[in-house]
Amino acid sequence: MPRKMGRWSTGRRSRTARAELSFSVSHMERLLWEGHYAQCLSSSAPIFLAAIMQRLTAKVLELAGNVAQNSGQRHITPELVDIAAALSG
C-alpha cells in the first residue's frame, strides 16, 4: 500500500517555505550577490533580509489600510501608501 504524503512530509522544501516567508529567499540571495554588497555571504543573510522586507511591507500596508479606512476609502491607492510611508518614517 502506498504511503500517503502529508503536508509536512519528508519531501524537498524551499528555503522560503522552511522559513515560512512570502518573500523569496533565493531572490534576495541573488540580489545580494549581484549587488556586490559583500565578499562573502552567510547562509542566513538572505533569509533575514527576506523576513525584514516582508515585515516592512506588511507594516506599510497595514498603515495604508488604516489611512484608507479613516478617510472612508475601500481600496489602498499608491497615494495612501505614500502617506503611510511618510507616517512610519
C-alpha positions as a printed Julia matrix, in Angstrom:
89×3 Matrix{Float64}:
   0.0    0.0    0.0
   1.49   3.38  -0.96
   2.34   5.73   1.84
   0.32   8.96   1.93
   2.34  12.14   1.87
   1.18  14.65   4.46
   1.54  18.38   4.26
   4.87  18.36   6.08
   6.3   15.23   4.53
   9.97  14.45   4.09
   9.99  15.9    0.58
  12.11  18.79  -0.58
  11.03  22.23   0.57
  12.36  25.6   -0.48
  14.15  27.87   1.95
  11.22  30.26   1.66
   8.79  27.53   2.72
  11.03  26.37   5.56
  11.29  29.94   6.86
   7.51  30.36   6.39
   8.0   33.57   4.41
   6.2   35.08   1.43
   9.24  36.88   0.03
  11.59  34.66  -1.94
  14.81  33.83  -0.11
  16.51  32.76  -3.36
  15.63  36.07  -4.98
  17.07  38.0   -2.03
  20.25  35.94  -2.23
  20.6   36.66  -5.93
  20.14  40.38  -5.32
  22.77  40.35  -2.59
  25.26  38.52  -4.81
  24.64  40.65  -7.89
  24.87  43.88  -5.9
  28.37  43.0   -4.65
  27.47  44.12  -1.14
  29.98  41.75   0.49
  32.78  39.41  -0.49
  31.27  36.55   1.47
  27.65  35.94   2.36
  26.33  33.83   5.23
  23.57  31.34   4.56
  21.2   33.16   6.91
  21.65  36.65   5.39
  19.09  36.26   2.56
  16.59  34.69   4.98
  16.99  37.59   7.38
  16.68  40.13   4.55
  13.52  38.44   3.2
  11.98  38.46   6.68
  12.78  42.16   7.15
  11.37  43.07   3.74
   8.2   41.1    4.45
   7.75  42.75   7.85
   8.29  46.28   6.5
   5.89  45.69   3.62
   3.23  44.33   5.97
   3.6   47.32   8.29
   3.36  49.91   5.48
   0.31  48.14   4.02
  -1.29  48.0    7.45
  -0.76  51.74   7.92
  -2.07  52.42   4.39
  -5.16  50.35   5.19
  -5.73  52.38   8.35
  -5.39  55.65   6.42
  -7.83  54.35   3.78
 -10.32  53.31   6.42
 -10.06  56.65   8.24
 -10.63  58.57   5.0
 -13.61  56.41   4.05
 -11.98  54.66   1.1
 -12.26  50.97   0.38
  -9.05  50.46  -1.61
  -5.39  51.14  -0.93
  -4.04  53.5   -3.57
  -0.41  54.47  -4.24
  -1.11  57.85  -2.65
  -2.21  56.16   0.56
   0.96  54.04   0.56
   2.99  57.26   0.23
   1.14  58.79   3.17
   1.65  55.64   5.26
   5.35  55.53   4.43
   5.67  59.18   5.46
   3.87  58.46   8.74
   6.05  55.47   9.59
   9.37  57.19   8.92
